């Protein structure tokens, strides 16, 4: 029983000591992939990671946005064609895939990778159809 209590006390400290990915680690992990992210068990969005730190992002059921990412301290920040305000995240490489903590606002938001594909993000464009 004493070992269980000690393990429970150590576990939160171990999570807090987690080391963020560097920009080069992040780039090596994501380039050429399309990752699907979720929050609280619900799909949040999909991002395609292109060469030269370019990205293509879409919230679920939304149009794609072109953008790019850059390093800012321990964070990876994204700017998109429709929003030049950097959206900064700290990424962690966990056993189940990437996890990302939003840094712009301390609201506890954390996304996690739930899918990975070598296929490009499907972007039909605005007002497609009859």
C-alpha positions as MATLAB code, in Angstrom:
seq = 'XXXXXXXXXXXXXXXXXXXXXXXXXXXXXXXXXXXXXXXXXXXXXXXXXXXXXXXXXXXXXXXXXXXXXXXXXXXXXXXXXXXXXXXXXXXXXXXXXXXXXXXXXXXXXXXXXXXXXXXXXXXXXXXXXX';
ca = [
       0.000    0.000    0.000;
       2.843    2.386    0.853;
       4.323    1.827   -2.643;
       1.005    2.659   -4.300;
       0.727    5.937   -2.373;
       4.325    6.814   -3.265;
       3.667    6.058   -6.951;
       0.561    8.256   -6.950;
       2.497   11.110   -5.372;
       5.339   10.803   -7.883;
       3.127   10.500  -11.012;
       1.968   14.158  -11.167;
       5.544   15.340  -10.632;
       6.744   13.159  -13.502;
       4.112   14.646  -15.826;
       5.055   18.165  -14.821;
       8.715   17.379  -15.548;
       7.866   16.422  -19.135;
      10.231   18.016  -21.658;
       8.728   19.962  -24.585;
       9.781   18.956  -28.082;
      12.373   21.154  -29.756;
      11.582   22.714  -33.125;
      13.867   20.210  -34.881;
      12.206   17.257  -33.080;
       8.768   18.610  -33.965;
       9.760   19.178  -37.592;
      11.193   15.648  -37.909;
       8.025   14.135  -36.416;
       5.391   16.034  -38.428;
       6.817   16.885  -41.861;
       5.042   14.957  -44.599;
       2.187   13.876  -42.348;
      -1.402   14.884  -41.767;
      -2.348   14.691  -38.086;
      -5.815   14.666  -36.570;
      -6.143   16.283  -33.141;
      -8.839   15.894  -30.490;
      -9.776   17.598  -27.252;
     -11.776   15.762  -24.617;
     -12.545   12.891  -26.982;
     -13.951   15.139  -29.732;
     -12.123   15.802  -33.005;
     -10.807   19.367  -32.921;
      -9.100   19.672  -36.313;
      -6.656   18.307  -38.860;
      -3.301   19.723  -39.907;
      -1.101   18.800  -42.848;
       2.593   19.511  -42.302;
       4.305   20.514  -45.534;
       8.013   21.092  -46.279;
       9.661   24.359  -45.218;
       7.510   24.646  -42.085;
       4.324   25.310  -44.038;
       0.967   23.938  -42.870;
      -2.608   23.493  -43.975;
      -5.190   23.473  -41.129;
      -8.925   22.811  -40.968;
     -11.251   22.733  -38.008;
     -13.770   19.911  -38.333;
     -16.210   20.656  -41.183;
     -14.464   23.934  -42.043;
     -12.441   25.317  -44.952;
      -8.685   24.852  -45.022;
      -6.309   27.628  -44.044;
      -2.741   27.920  -45.302;
      -0.069   28.923  -42.829;
       3.375   28.380  -41.432;
       4.983   27.605  -38.111;
       8.025   28.914  -36.276;
       9.846   28.390  -33.010;
       9.353   30.842  -30.124;
      11.283   29.693  -27.060;
       9.905   26.257  -26.128;
       6.701   26.870  -28.101;
       5.791   26.187  -31.710;
       3.707   29.059  -33.089;
       1.420   29.034  -36.107;
       0.174   31.905  -38.252;
      -2.480   31.452  -40.919;
      -3.567   33.442  -43.946;
      -6.765   34.550  -42.206;
      -5.195   35.194  -38.784;
      -1.687   36.588  -38.466;
      -1.855   36.498  -34.650;
       0.518   33.673  -33.630;
      -1.187   30.656  -32.056;
       1.485   29.110  -29.810;
       1.563   25.549  -28.486;
       4.034   23.492  -26.491;
       4.295   19.997  -27.994;
       5.141   16.784  -26.175;
       5.990   13.414  -27.693;
       3.968   10.903  -25.681;
       3.597    7.140  -26.195;
       0.185    7.562  -27.896;
       1.312   10.441  -30.135;
       1.725   14.187  -29.847;
       0.107   16.285  -27.153;
      -0.079   20.074  -27.432;
      -0.719   22.617  -24.674;
      -2.118   25.982  -25.801;
       0.131   28.809  -24.580;
      -1.752   31.962  -25.671;
      -4.292   31.663  -22.844;
      -3.851   29.671  -19.656;
      -7.147   27.822  -20.048;
      -5.714   24.337  -19.680;
      -6.491   23.473  -23.307;
      -4.599   20.436  -24.477;
      -4.974   18.686  -27.799;
      -3.726   15.205  -28.519;
      -3.038   13.291  -31.692;
      -5.640   10.651  -32.543;
      -4.716    9.924  -36.141;
      -1.852   10.165  -38.581;
      -1.771    9.811  -42.363;
       0.696   10.346  -45.215;
      -2.249   11.559  -47.345;
      -2.792   15.300  -47.913;
      -5.597   17.154  -46.181;
      -8.722   17.168  -48.334;
      -9.630   20.796  -49.062;
     -12.593   21.145  -51.439;
     -12.564   24.941  -51.285;
     -15.268   27.473  -50.514;
     -18.759   27.159  -51.965;
     -18.162   23.878  -53.763;
     -21.297   22.206  -55.100;
     -24.377   22.907  -57.132;
];
